[in-house]
Amino acid sequence: MEYNIGDIVRTKKPHPCGCKLWEITRVGVDFKLKCTNCGHVVVMPREKALKAITKKES
């Protein structure tokens, strides 16, 4: 699946704040994800991010 900046994705495990929805803010070798509930930013390797994402919301 192709992911672009600004896409909202759902992850398998929720963030400690309880939200499973994340906004993609950077795509490349690393994915930069921003929690849609609390705004926390996480940078993770592409391989790990693709395993964590279950589906694209929008």
PDB file as gemmi writes it, atoms N, CA and C in Angstrom:
CRYST1    1.000    1.000    1.000  90.00  90.00  90.00 P 1                      
ATOM      1  N   MET A   1       0.839  -1.185   0.000  1.00  0.00           N  
ATOM      2  CA  MET A   1       0.000   0.000   0.000  1.00  0.00           C  
ATOM      3  C   MET A   1       0.879   1.242   0.000  1.00  0.00           C  
ATOM      4  N   GLU A   2       0.435   2.261  -0.670  1.00  0.00           N  
ATOM      5  CA  GLU A   2       1.172   3.522  -0.773  1.00  0.00           C  
ATOM      6  C   GLU A   2       0.697   4.490   0.308  1.00  0.00           C  
ATOM      7  N   TYR A   3       1.624   5.090   1.029  1.00  0.00           N  
ATOM      8  CA  TYR A   3       1.294   6.056   2.074  1.00  0.00           C  
ATOM      9  C   TYR A   3       1.874   7.413   1.693  1.00  0.00           C  
ATOM     10  N   ASN A   4       1.107   8.463   1.935  1.00  0.00           N  
ATOM     11  CA  ASN A   4       1.514   9.831   1.622  1.00  0.00           C  
ATOM     12  C   ASN A   4       1.425  10.693   2.872  1.00  0.00           C  
ATOM     13  N   ILE A   5       2.098  11.831   2.822  1.00  0.00           N  
ATOM     14  CA  ILE A   5       2.050  12.777   3.933  1.00  0.00           C  
ATOM     15  C   ILE A   5       0.611  13.272   4.082  1.00  0.00           C  
ATOM     16  N   GLY A   6       0.145  13.302   5.325  1.00  0.00           N  
ATOM     17  CA  GLY A   6      -1.216  13.751   5.617  1.00  0.00           C  
ATOM     18  C   GLY A   6      -2.225  12.623   5.756  1.00  0.00           C  
ATOM     19  N   ASP A   7      -1.841  11.392   5.395  1.00  0.00           N  
ATOM     20  CA  ASP A   7      -2.743  10.250   5.547  1.00  0.00           C  
ATOM     21  C   ASP A   7      -2.946   9.940   7.034  1.00  0.00           C  
ATOM     22  N   ILE A   8      -4.158   9.520   7.372  1.00  0.00           N  
ATOM     23  CA  ILE A   8      -4.467   9.079   8.725  1.00  0.00           C  
ATOM     24  C   ILE A   8      -4.490   7.553   8.694  1.00  0.00           C  
ATOM     25  N   VAL A   9      -3.723   6.922   9.585  1.00  0.00           N  
ATOM     26  CA  VAL A   9      -3.637   5.461   9.613  1.00  0.00           C  
ATOM     27  C   VAL A   9      -3.990   4.934  11.005  1.00  0.00           C  
ATOM     28  N   ARG A  10      -4.430   3.680  11.045  1.00  0.00           N  
ATOM     29  CA  ARG A  10      -4.756   2.989  12.300  1.00  0.00           C  
ATOM     30  C   ARG A  10      -3.644   1.988  12.579  1.00  0.00           C  
ATOM     31  N   THR A  11      -3.224   1.898  13.854  1.00  0.00           N  
ATOM     32  CA  THR A  11      -2.172   0.961  14.240  1.00  0.00           C  
ATOM     33  C   THR A  11      -2.743  -0.188  15.069  1.00  0.00           C  
ATOM     34  N   LYS A  12      -1.972  -1.271  15.157  1.00  0.00           N  
ATOM     35  CA  LYS A  12      -2.403  -2.443  15.927  1.00  0.00           C  
ATOM     36  C   LYS A  12      -2.526  -2.109  17.407  1.00  0.00           C  
ATOM     37  N   LYS A  13      -1.482  -1.510  17.960  1.00  0.00           N  
ATOM     38  CA  LYS A  13      -1.477  -1.181  19.386  1.00  0.00           C  
ATOM     39  C   LYS A  13      -1.778   0.307  19.582  1.00  0.00           C  
ATOM     40  N   PRO A  14      -2.562   0.645  20.594  1.00  0.00           N  
ATOM     41  CA  PRO A  14      -2.852   2.070  20.844  1.00  0.00           C  
ATOM     42  C   PRO A  14      -1.677   2.780  21.514  1.00  0.00           C  
ATOM     43  N   HIS A  15      -1.633   4.077  21.343  1.00  0.00           N  
ATOM     44  CA  HIS A  15      -0.683   4.937  22.042  1.00  0.00           C  
ATOM     45  C   HIS A  15      -1.104   4.954  23.516  1.00  0.00           C  
ATOM     46  N   PRO A  16      -0.216   5.222  24.459  1.00  0.00           N  
ATOM     47  CA  PRO A  16      -0.612   5.263  25.879  1.00  0.00           C  
ATOM     48  C   PRO A  16      -1.782   6.200  26.179  1.00  0.00           C  
ATOM     49  N   CYS A  17      -2.030   7.196  25.328  1.00  0.00           N  
ATOM     50  CA  CYS A  17      -3.174   8.090  25.540  1.00  0.00           C  
ATOM     51  C   CYS A  17      -4.490   7.403  25.152  1.00  0.00           C  
ATOM     52  N   GLY A  18      -4.411   6.234  24.487  1.00  0.00           N  
ATOM     53  CA  GLY A  18      -5.605   5.470  24.142  1.00  0.00           C  
ATOM     54  C   GLY A  18      -6.031   5.560  22.690  1.00  0.00           C  
ATOM     55  N   CYS A  19      -5.361   6.384  21.898  1.00  0.00           N  
ATOM     56  CA  CYS A  19      -5.734   6.592  20.495  1.00  0.00           C  
ATOM     57  C   CYS A  19      -4.957   5.650  19.568  1.00  0.00           C  
ATOM     58  N   LYS A  20      -5.639   5.131  18.550  1.00  0.00           N  
ATOM     59  CA  LYS A  20      -4.991   4.257  17.565  1.00  0.00           C  
ATOM     60  C   LYS A  20      -4.789   4.956  16.222  1.00  0.00           C  
ATOM     61  N   LEU A  21      -5.219   6.207  16.114  1.00  0.00           N  
ATOM     62  CA  LEU A  21      -5.116   6.936  14.845  1.00  0.00           C  
ATOM     63  C   LEU A  21      -3.897   7.852  14.848  1.00  0.00           C  
ATOM     64  N   TRP A  22      -3.149   7.800  13.744  1.00  0.00           N  
ATOM     65  CA  TRP A  22      -1.925   8.591  13.594  1.00  0.00           C  
ATOM     66  C   TRP A  22      -1.931   9.292  12.247  1.00  0.00           C  
ATOM     67  N   GLU A  23      -1.340  10.484  12.190  1.00  0.00           N  
ATOM     68  CA  GLU A  23      -1.170  11.219  10.933  1.00  0.00           C  
ATOM     69  C   GLU A  23       0.272  11.048  10.488  1.00  0.00           C  
ATOM     70  N   ILE A  24       0.468  10.715   9.211  1.00  0.00           N  
ATOM     71  CA  ILE A  24       1.817  10.567   8.668  1.00  0.00           C  
ATOM     72  C   ILE A  24       2.340  11.954   8.308  1.00  0.00           C  
ATOM     73  N   THR A  25       3.494  12.326   8.873  1.00  0.00           N  
ATOM     74  CA  THR A  25       4.079  13.631   8.584  1.00  0.00           C  
ATOM     75  C   THR A  25       5.380  13.531   7.789  1.00  0.00           C  
ATOM     76  N   ARG A  26       5.941  12.310   7.674  1.00  0.00           N  
ATOM     77  CA  ARG A  26       7.125  12.111   6.830  1.00  0.00           C  
ATOM     78  C   ARG A  26       7.144  10.671   6.339  1.00  0.00           C  
ATOM     79  N   VAL A  27       7.489  10.501   5.068  1.00  0.00           N  
ATOM     80  CA  VAL A  27       7.579   9.176   4.457  1.00  0.00           C  
ATOM     81  C   VAL A  27       8.944   9.056   3.794  1.00  0.00           C  
ATOM     82  N   GLY A  28       9.565   7.919   3.941  1.00  0.00           N  
ATOM     83  CA  GLY A  28      10.878   7.676   3.340  1.00  0.00           C  
ATOM     84  C   GLY A  28      11.460   6.431   3.969  1.00  0.00           C  
ATOM     85  N   VAL A  29      12.744   6.485   4.295  1.00  0.00           N  
ATOM     86  CA  VAL A  29      13.378   5.372   4.994  1.00  0.00           C  
ATOM     87  C   VAL A  29      12.748   5.246   6.385  1.00  0.00           C  
ATOM     88  N   ASP A  30      12.413   6.384   6.982  1.00  0.00           N  
ATOM     89  CA  ASP A  30      11.718   6.425   8.271  1.00  0.00           C  
ATOM     90  C   ASP A  30      10.324   6.997   8.075  1.00  0.00           C  
ATOM     91  N   PHE A  31       9.390   6.574   8.920  1.00  0.00           N  
ATOM     92  CA  PHE A  31       8.057   7.161   8.955  1.00  0.00           C  
ATOM     93  C   PHE A  31       7.979   8.036  10.192  1.00  0.00           C  
ATOM     94  N   LYS A  32       7.409   9.226  10.056  1.00  0.00           N  
ATOM     95  CA  LYS A  32       7.190  10.103  11.197  1.00  0.00           C  
ATOM     96  C   LYS A  32       5.678  10.154  11.392  1.00  0.00           C  
ATOM     97  N   LEU A  33       5.229   9.698  12.556  1.00  0.00           N  
ATOM     98  CA  LEU A  33       3.802   9.627  12.846  1.00  0.00           C  
ATOM     99  C   LEU A  33       3.465  10.562  13.997  1.00  0.00           C  
ATOM    100  N   LYS A  34       2.317  11.254  13.878  1.00  0.00           N  
ATOM    101  CA  LYS A  34       1.854  12.171  14.915  1.00  0.00           C  
ATOM    102  C   LYS A  34       0.519  11.666  15.438  1.00  0.00           C  
ATOM    103  N   CYS A  35       0.415  11.474  16.740  1.00  0.00           N  
ATOM    104  CA  CYS A  35      -0.814  10.994  17.358  1.00  0.00           C  
ATOM    105  C   CYS A  35      -1.912  12.043  17.148  1.00  0.00           C  
ATOM    106  N   THR A  36      -3.085  11.608  16.683  1.00  0.00           N  
ATOM    107  CA  THR A  36      -4.163  12.560  16.413  1.00  0.00           C  
ATOM    108  C   THR A  36      -4.853  13.031  17.688  1.00  0.00           C  
ATOM    109  N   ASN A  37      -4.633  12.327  18.810  1.00  0.00           N  
ATOM    110  CA  ASN A  37      -5.275  12.700  20.064  1.00  0.00           C  
ATOM    111  C   ASN A  37      -4.420  13.676  20.875  1.00  0.00           C  
ATOM    112  N   CYS A  38      -3.174  13.294  21.159  1.00  0.00           N  
ATOM    113  CA  CYS A  38      -2.329  14.117  22.044  1.00  0.00           C  
ATOM    114  C   CYS A  38      -1.235  14.884  21.310  1.00  0.00           C  
ATOM    115  N   GLY A  39      -0.977  14.556  20.030  1.00  0.00           N  
ATOM    116  CA  GLY A  39       0.026  15.291  19.256  1.00  0.00           C  
ATOM    117  C   GLY A  39       1.449  14.787  19.419  1.00  0.00           C  
ATOM    118  N   HIS A  40       1.656  13.680  20.133  1.00  0.00           N  
ATOM    119  CA  HIS A  40       2.996  13.116  20.313  1.00  0.00           C  
ATOM    120  C   HIS A  40       3.542  12.638  18.968  1.00  0.00           C  
ATOM    121  N   VAL A  41       4.826  12.894  18.701  1.00  0.00           N  
ATOM    122  CA  VAL A  41       5.451  12.523  17.439  1.00  0.00           C  
ATOM    123  C   VAL A  41       6.402  11.350  17.654  1.00  0.00           C  
ATOM    124  N   VAL A  42       6.308  10.362  16.760  1.00  0.00           N  
ATOM    125  CA  VAL A  42       7.150   9.172  16.823  1.00  0.00           C  
ATOM    126  C   VAL A  42       7.809   8.976  15.470  1.00  0.00           C  
ATOM    127  N   VAL A  43       9.120   8.681  15.467  1.00  0.00           N  
ATOM    128  CA  VAL A  43       9.843   8.351  14.238  1.00  0.00           C  
ATOM    129  C   VAL A  43      10.243   6.886  14.340  1.00  0.00           C  
ATOM    130  N   MET A  44       9.877   6.108  13.308  1.00  0.00           N  
ATOM    131  CA  MET A  44      10.236   4.689  13.316  1.00  0.00           C  
ATOM    132  C   MET A  44      10.666   4.252  11.931  1.00  0.00           C  
ATOM    133  N   PRO A  45      11.498   3.219  11.863  1.00  0.00           N  
ATOM    134  CA  PRO A  45      11.932   2.714  10.552  1.00  0.00           C  
ATOM    135  C   PRO A  45      10.733   2.260   9.725  1.00  0.00           C  
ATOM    136  N   ARG A  46      10.840   2.395   8.422  1.00  0.00           N  
ATOM    137  CA  ARG A  46       9.758   2.051   7.496  1.00  0.00           C  
ATOM    138  C   ARG A  46       9.236   0.628   7.717  1.00  0.00           C  
ATOM    139  N   GLU A  47      10.162  -0.327   7.867  1.00  0.00           N  
ATOM    140  CA  GLU A  47       9.784  -1.733   8.036  1.00  0.00           C  
ATOM    141  C   GLU A  47       8.898  -1.930   9.268  1.00  0.00           C  
ATOM    142  N   LYS A  48       9.274  -1.310  10.380  1.00  0.00           N  
ATOM    143  CA  LYS A  48       8.514  -1.430  11.624  1.00  0.00           C  
ATOM    144  C   LYS A  48       7.156  -0.725  11.504  1.00  0.00           C  
ATOM    145  N   ALA A  49       7.139   0.422  10.850  1.00  0.00           N  
ATOM    146  CA  ALA A  49       5.887   1.176  10.679  1.00  0.00           C  
ATOM    147  C   ALA A  49       4.896   0.389   9.814  1.00  0.00           C  
ATOM    148  N   LEU A  50       5.375  -0.235   8.751  1.00  0.00           N  
ATOM    149  CA  LEU A  50       4.485  -0.989   7.876  1.00  0.00           C  
ATOM    150  C   LEU A  50       3.868  -2.195   8.589  1.00  0.00           C  
ATOM    151  N   LYS A  51       4.610  -2.780   9.544  1.00  0.00           N  
ATOM    152  CA  LYS A  51       4.067  -3.892  10.337  1.00  0.00           C  
ATOM    153  C   LYS A  51       3.034  -3.389  11.361  1.00  0.00           C  
ATOM    154  N   ALA A  52       3.239  -2.184  11.882  1.00  0.00           N  
ATOM    155  CA  ALA A  52       2.361  -1.636  12.925  1.00  0.00           C  
ATOM    156  C   ALA A  52       1.041  -1.109  12.352  1.00  0.00           C  
ATOM    157  N   ILE A  53       1.047  -0.650  11.099  1.00  0.00           N  
ATOM    158  CA  ILE A  53      -0.151  -0.054  10.501  1.00  0.00           C  
ATOM    159  C   ILE A  53      -1.088  -1.160  10.007  1.00  0.00           C  
ATOM    160  N   THR A  54      -2.367  -1.063  10.397  1.00  0.00           N  
ATOM    161  CA  THR A  54      -3.338  -2.054   9.957  1.00  0.00           C  
ATOM    162  C   THR A  54      -4.142  -1.588   8.760  1.00  0.00           C  
ATOM    163  N   LYS A  55      -4.524  -0.291   8.745  1.00  0.00           N  
ATOM    164  CA  LYS A  55      -5.268   0.211   7.583  1.00  0.00           C  
ATOM    165  C   LYS A  55      -5.189   1.720   7.493  1.00  0.00           C  
ATOM    166  N   LYS A  56      -5.503   2.217   6.318  1.00  0.00           N  
ATOM    167  CA  LYS A  56      -5.491   3.643   6.021  1.00  0.00           C  
ATOM    168  C   LYS A  56      -6.918   4.167   6.191  1.00  0.00           C  
ATOM    169  N   GLU A  57      -7.088   5.189   7.022  1.00  0.00           N  
ATOM    170  CA  GLU A  57      -8.412   5.750   7.279  1.00  0.00           C  
ATOM    171  C   GLU A  57      -8.817   6.757   6.205  1.00  0.00           C  
ATOM    172  N   SER A  58      -7.874   7.635   5.823  1.00  0.00           N  
ATOM    173  CA  SER A  58      -8.209   8.631   4.791  1.00  0.00           C  
ATOM    174  C   SER A  58      -6.977   9.058   4.044  1.00  0.00           C  
TER     175      SER A  58                                                      
END                                                                             
